[in-house]
């Protein structure tokens, strides 16, 4: 633990124990100039990344009791480039599946896309306009398992059609999770996606919306809508602030790692009523 006062986004001892071996192995495998000096605590680097992820602040606004923001971002970029972040995410996903009495390898999944606005630092050639949603920005193409845990994530310009991104996401899904043979999608995905899935050995089924008016959770597909809700709880993902789409992808992995590690350890953020001593409102 650090000597500073903790932030609500900090990893607890139990959560750090889940992922610490990955980062210890990463540091032990580092060679070359400058790698022998162990200046910064890796747990504090993780805490700083989660602080940005959860609060949505710019990197340069990190509180001064964290390591320097340029150092934190350098670790963030390195872990994205060498696959360390995805390794942590996948480790937690596998453990979460086992904790929910599921096999490590999923057999069914759900696909959907979400368009979000971008910030001014994102290059024009990295964004586009989603004509249907009337949003200029980027689009997140996600495939989750039936628990809502992310299996594949692809970040494109918002102008990329759901079907185009969906086919690429299915290709990545088949390579990373060959056991998946069933995928549910919504009506926005065209016949080409179904045909592409068939070539990959995946049965893509479109879940039709009910004819009745009013909100109704769609069978099978509601789990991925909940996943988008989980992501929106992390303010860095409420808008796409990342200059590079691969860094946006990594920010999603950190958000899900935060969510899954809390679930595995049975932790949740305390409410402000408890912190301030204000008694809860009677039911």
C-alpha positions in Angstrom: 0.0 0.0 0.0 1.1 3.6 -0.5 1.5 6.2 2.1 -0.9 8.7 0.4 -4.6 8.8 1.1 -6.4 6.3 -1.1 -8.6 7.2 -4.0 -11.9 5.4 -4.7 -10.5 4.1 -7.9 -7.4 2.4 -6.3 -7.1 -1.3 -6.4 -7.4 -3.0 -3.1 -4.9 -5.6 -1.8 -7.3 -8.4 -3.0 -7.7 -6.9 -6.5 -4.0 -6.3 -6.9 -3.3 -9.9 -5.9 -5.4 -11.0 -8.9 -3.3 -9.1 -11.5 0.1 -8.6 -9.8 1.8 -11.7 -11.2 1.2 -10.5 -14.8 2.9 -7.1 -14.1 5.7 -8.7 -12.0 6.5 -11.1 -14.9 6.4 -8.2 -17.3 8.9 -6.2 -15.3 11.2 -9.3 -14.8 11.2 -9.8 -18.6 12.3 -6.3 -19.4 15.9 -5.9 -20.6 18.0 -3.2 -22.1 19.1 0.3 -21.1 17.1 1.9 -18.2 15.2 -1.2 -17.3 17.3 -2.1 -14.2 16.2 1.0 -12.3 12.9 0.2 -10.6 11.7 3.7 -9.9 8.0 3.5 -9.9 5.7 1.0 -8.1 3.6 -0.8 -10.8 0.6 -0.8 -8.5 0.7 3.0 -8.4 0.9 3.0 -12.2 -2.2 0.8 -12.4 -4.0 3.1 -9.8 -3.2 6.1 -11.9 -4.5 4.5 -15.1 -7.7 3.5 -13.3 -8.1 7.0 -11.9 -8.0 8.5 -15.5 -10.3 5.7 -16.7 -12.9 6.2 -14.0 -12.8 10.0 -13.7 -12.3 11.0 -17.3 -9.6 13.6 -16.6 -6.8 14.4 -19.1 -3.5 12.6 -18.4 -1.8 15.8 -17.5 -4.3 16.5 -14.8 -3.3 13.5 -12.7 -2.9 14.4 -9.0 0.7 15.0 -8.0 0.7 12.1 -5.5 0.7 9.7 -8.5 3.8 9.1 -10.6 4.4 11.8 -13.4 1.6 11.7 -16.0 4.1 11.2 -18.9 5.5 8.1 -17.1 2.0 6.7 -16.4 1.0 7.2 -20.1 4.3 5.6 -21.2 3.4 2.5 -19.2 -0.2 2.7 -20.6 1.1 2.8 -24.1 3.7 0.0 -23.6 1.2 -2.3 -22.0 -1.2 -1.7 -24.9 1.5 -2.3 -27.5 2.9 -5.5 -26.1 -0.5 -7.0 -25.1 0.0 -6.8 -21.3 -3.3 -5.0 -20.8 -5.2 -7.5 -22.9 -3.5 -10.3 -21.0 -4.8 -8.9 -17.7 -8.3 -8.4 -19.1 -8.4 -12.0 -20.4 -7.2 -13.4 -17.2 -9.9 -11.7 -15.2 -12.5 -12.7 -17.8 -11.6 -16.3 -17.5 -11.7 -16.2 -13.7 -15.1 -14.4 -13.8 -16.5 -17.0 -16.1 -15.3 -19.8 -13.8 -16.7 -17.9 -10.8 -20.1 -17.9 -12.6 -19.9 -21.7 -13.2 -19.1 -21.3 -16.9 -16.4 -23.0 -19.0 -13.3 -21.0 -19.7 -14.0 -21.1 -23.4 -17.4 -19.5 -24.4 -19.6 -21.2 -27.0 -22.1 -18.3 -27.6 -21.8 -14.6 -27.9 -23.6 -11.3 -28.7 -22.5 -8.6 -31.2 -23.5 -4.9 -31.2 -22.0 -1.5 -31.9 -22.0 1.9 -30.1 -21.2 5.3 -31.6 -19.7 8.0 -29.4 -18.5 11.5 -29.9 -14.8 12.3 -30.1 -12.8 15.1 -28.6 -11.0 17.8 -30.5 -7.6 16.0 -30.4 -8.9 13.1 -32.6 -7.7 13.4 -36.2 -10.4 13.8 -38.9 -9.3 10.6 -40.7 -9.9 8.6 -37.4 -13.5 9.6 -37.1 -16.7 9.8 -39.2 -20.4 10.4 -39.0 -22.9 7.8 -38.0 -25.9 9.0 -40.2 -28.4 6.9 -38.3 -27.4 8.1 -34.8 -26.4 11.6 -36.1 -23.1 11.3 -34.2 -19.7 12.4 -35.4 -17.0 10.3 -33.8 -16.0 6.7 -33.5 -17.8 3.4 -33.2 -17.1 0.6 -30.8 -17.9 -2.9 -32.3 -18.2 -5.3 -29.4 -18.7 -9.0 -29.1 -19.4 -10.3 -25.6 -20.1 -13.6 -24.1 -23.6 -14.4 -22.5 -22.4 -12.8 -19.2 -21.7 -9.5 -21.0 -17.9 -10.0 -20.8 -15.9 -8.6 -23.7 -14.5 -11.1 -26.1 -13.6 -8.9 -29.1 -13.5 -5.1 -29.4 -12.9 -3.1 -32.6 -12.8 0.7 -32.7 -13.5 2.4 -36.1 -14.7 5.7 -37.4 -18.5 6.1 -36.7 -19.1 6.1 -40.5 -18.2 2.4 -40.7 -21.4 0.4 -41.0 -22.3 -2.1 -38.3 -22.1 -4.9 -40.8 -18.6 -4.0 -42.0 -17.3 -3.8 -38.4 -19.3 -6.8 -37.4 -17.7 -9.0 -40.1 -14.2 -8.0 -39.0 -15.1 -8.5 -35.3 -16.4 -12.0 -36.2 -13.2 -12.8 -37.9 -11.2 -11.8 -34.8 -13.7 -13.8 -32.6 -13.2 -16.9 -34.7 -9.4 -16.7 -34.4 -9.3 -15.9 -30.6 -12.3 -18.0 -29.5 -12.8 -20.9 -31.9 -15.3 -22.5 -29.6 -18.0 -19.9 -30.3 -20.6 -21.3 -32.7 -23.5 -19.0 -32.0 -23.8 -15.2 -32.1 -26.9 -13.1 -31.6 -27.2 -9.7 -33.4 -29.8 -7.0 -33.9 -31.7 -6.0 -37.1 -29.0 -3.5 -38.1 -26.7 -6.3 -39.3 -27.2 -7.3 -42.9 -27.3 -10.7 -44.5 -23.7 -10.4 -45.4 -22.8 -10.7 -41.7 -24.8 -14.0 -41.4 -23.1 -15.3 -44.5 -19.7 -14.3 -43.2 -20.4 -16.0 -39.9 -21.4 -19.2 -41.7 -18.1 -19.3 -43.5 -16.4 -19.1 -40.1 -18.6 -21.8 -38.7 -20.7 -19.4 -36.6 -24.5 -19.3 -36.7 -25.4 -15.6 -36.6 -29.1 -15.1 -35.5 -30.8 -11.7 -35.8 -33.0 -11.0 -32.7 -36.0 -9.1 -33.9 -37.5 -6.3 -31.9 -41.0 -6.9 -30.4 -43.9 -5.2 -32.1 -45.3 -3.9 -28.9 -44.5 -0.3 -28.0 -42.4 0.7 -25.1 -39.1 -0.6 -23.7 -38.6 -4.3 -23.6 -35.3 -6.1 -23.0 -34.4 -8.1 -26.2 -33.8 -11.8 -25.6 -30.1 -12.7 -25.5 -29.1 -9.2 -26.7 -29.8 -7.3 -23.5 -26.5 -8.5 -22.0 -24.4 -6.5 -24.4 -26.6 -3.4 -23.8 -25.7 -3.8 -20.1 -22.0 -4.0 -21.1 -22.3 -0.6 -22.8 -23.8 0.7 -19.6 -20.8 -0.7 -17.6 -18.5 1.2 -19.9 -20.4 4.4 -19.6 -19.8 4.3 -15.8 -16.2 5.1 -16.7 -16.1 8.7 -17.7 -13.1 8.4 -20.0 -15.4 6.3 -22.2 -18.4 8.7 -22.2 -16.6 10.3 -25.1 -13.6 9.0 -27.1 -10.6 11.1 -26.0 -7.9 8.9 -27.3 -5.9 10.1 -30.3 -5.3 6.5 -31.5 -8.1 3.9 -31.9 -6.0 1.2 -30.4 -5.7 3.3 -27.2 -9.5 3.6 -27.2 -9.7 -0.2 -27.3 -7.3 -0.5 -24.4 -9.3 2.0 -22.3 -12.3 -0.4 -22.8 -10.1 -3.3 -21.5 -9.2 -1.3 -18.4 -12.8 -0.5 -17.7 -13.8 -4.1 -17.9 -10.8 -5.2 -15.9 -11.9 -2.7 -13.2 -15.4 -4.1 -13.3 -14.4 -7.8 -13.2 -11.8 -7.4 -10.5 -14.4 -5.8 -8.3 -16.9 -8.6 -9.0 -14.3 -11.3 -8.2 -13.4 -9.8 -4.9 -17.0 -8.8 -3.9 -16.1 -5.1 -3.8 -18.2 -2.1 -4.7 -17.6 1.6 -4.3 -19.2 3.0 -1.1 -22.1 5.3 -1.5 -21.8 9.0 -0.6 -24.5 8.6 2.1 -22.3 6.2 4.0 -19.2 8.4 3.6 -20.9 11.5 4.9 -22.8 9.8 7.6 -26.2 10.8 6.2 -28.7 8.0 7.0 -30.3 6.4 3.9 -33.8 7.4 3.0 -36.4 5.0 4.4 -37.9 2.7 1.8 
